[in-house]
Amino acid sequence: MIKGHDAIRQAYRDETVAREYVDTRFREPLGALLHARQVAAIRRLIGEKRPSRVLEIAPGPGRLTVDVSKGIDGFVMMPVLVEASAQMLSEARRRLARTSLRWRTLQGDAFSLPFANAFDLVYVFRLIRHFRSTERTLLYRQIAKVLRPGGTLVFDAINEIVSAPLRAYAPGEYQHYDALMRPDVLEMELAESELELVSLEGVQRRYPALARIQTLVAPRSRQMARLAIELVDRFGGGAPLEWIVTCRRR
Ligand SMILES: C[S@@+](CC[C@H](N)C(=O)[O-])C[C@H]1O[C@@H](n2cnc3c(N)ncnc32)[C@H](O)[C@@H]1O
């Protein structure tokens, strides 16, 4: 049996998956909003902290990388990407050729990062969530090892309270394992790896309403759906489906 660690790597070793990843998952308004919020959070942190050394782990085809790159080439030096899939890495290189920031791109394993004490900011999206507690701890430890003391880690986590009922209703819609988290558990597991939780930014509030707008409005007008989704997410209140997690290396 393929263990969780390898199953996630295998799933992305495919040229078609790499080429179609961004359009399939992040072009429609619901995905596009999530993408925009994640890009904004990373760019905001880069603006505030002015990190000179930045690492993105598991960038896939550079979904976030391309938009994060815009306007940060003045102070970020030699940013680095570490990605397991050769197909994803080649798609990322192709897409990044359009940006002015030059990333060093490495094919490598997030569970065995070839750096120590080297980065001021690390971000990693849609990777940690696919692992169970023991493997998440291994990942957090690797990241804590490559961060300088006081450095920042940003990643995403799924809110158990909102997601568990949605998954119970439609279990077939979820292809890979996802860890469903609670803030107290998250804070505790980070602390065990020398990482201090700084903030949780909620995204995709009122998720069932957002999904209905996507299904009913987006086929008629993407623009209208995007606006409605943005308004509900921002002003609708309620618990978010996901968080953008920021933490600090002790
Ligand atoms: C769901 S994609 C996420 C891509 C991108 N970060 C995003 O948020 O859209 C997961 C990525 O993690 C990569 N990956 C899986 N296991 C990995 C590992 N052990 N080390 C580095 N990358 C890994 C896969 O190849 C894939 O590109």
The ligand as an SDF file (V2000), in Angstrom:
LIG
                    3D

 27 29  0  0  0  0  0  0  0  0999 V2000
   -2.2860   20.3630   -4.1110 C   0  0  0  0  0  0  0  0  0  0  0  0
   -0.7430   20.7620   -4.8590 S   0  0  0  0  0  0  0  0  0  0  0  0
   -0.5250   22.3950   -4.1870 C   0  0  0  0  0  0  0  0  0  0  0  0
    0.1880   23.3330   -5.1130 C   0  0  0  0  0  0  0  0  0  0  0  0
    0.2580   24.7810   -4.6200 C   0  0  0  0  0  0  0  0  0  0  0  0
    1.0010   24.8930   -3.3820 N   0  0  0  0  0  0  0  0  0  0  0  0
   -1.1270   25.3550   -4.4270 C   0  0  0  0  0  0  0  0  0  0  0  0
   -1.4620   25.7400   -3.2940 O   0  0  0  0  0  0  0  0  0  0  0  0
   -1.8700   25.4440   -5.3910 O   0  0  0  0  0  0  0  0  0  0  0  0
    0.3780   19.8060   -3.8790 C   0  0  0  0  0  0  0  0  0  0  0  0
    1.8020   19.9010   -4.3770 C   0  0  0  0  0  0  0  0  0  0  0  0
    2.6630   19.3150   -3.4120 O   0  0  0  0  0  0  0  0  0  0  0  0
    3.6710   18.6050   -4.0900 C   0  0  0  0  0  0  0  0  0  0  0  0
    4.2240   17.6360   -3.1310 N   0  0  0  0  0  0  0  0  0  0  0  0
    3.6230   16.5190   -2.6570 C   0  0  0  0  0  0  0  0  0  0  0  0
    4.4100   15.9050   -1.7640 N   0  0  0  0  0  0  0  0  0  0  0  0
    5.5470   16.6520   -1.6670 C   0  0  0  0  0  0  0  0  0  0  0  0
    6.7460   16.5350   -0.9160 C   0  0  0  0  0  0  0  0  0  0  0  0
    6.9170   15.5270   -0.0560 N   0  0  0  0  0  0  0  0  0  0  0  0
    7.6940   17.4860   -1.0670 N   0  0  0  0  0  0  0  0  0  0  0  0
    7.5370   18.5190   -1.9330 C   0  0  0  0  0  0  0  0  0  0  0  0
    6.4150   18.6820   -2.6840 N   0  0  0  0  0  0  0  0  0  0  0  0
    5.4350   17.7640   -2.5410 C   0  0  0  0  0  0  0  0  0  0  0  0
    2.9440   17.9830   -5.2600 C   0  0  0  0  0  0  0  0  0  0  0  0
    3.8320   17.5760   -6.2710 O   0  0  0  0  0  0  0  0  0  0  0  0
    2.0400   19.1380   -5.6770 C   0  0  0  0  0  0  0  0  0  0  0  0
    2.6720   19.9610   -6.6010 O   0  0  0  0  0  0  0  0  0  0  0  0
  1  2  1  0
  2  3  1  0
  2 10  1  0
  3  4  1  0
  4  5  1  0
  5  6  1  0
  5  7  1  0
  7  8  2  0
  7  9  1  0
 10 11  1  0
 11 12  1  0
 11 26  1  0
 12 13  1  0
 13 14  1  0
 13 24  1  0
 14 15  1  0
 14 23  1  0
 15 16  2  0
 16 17  1  0
 17 18  1  0
 17 23  2  0
 18 19  1  0
 18 20  2  0
 20 21  1  0
 21 22  2  0
 22 23  1  0
 24 25  1  0
 24 26  1  0
 26 27  1  0
M  CHG  2   2   1   9  -1
M  END
$$$$
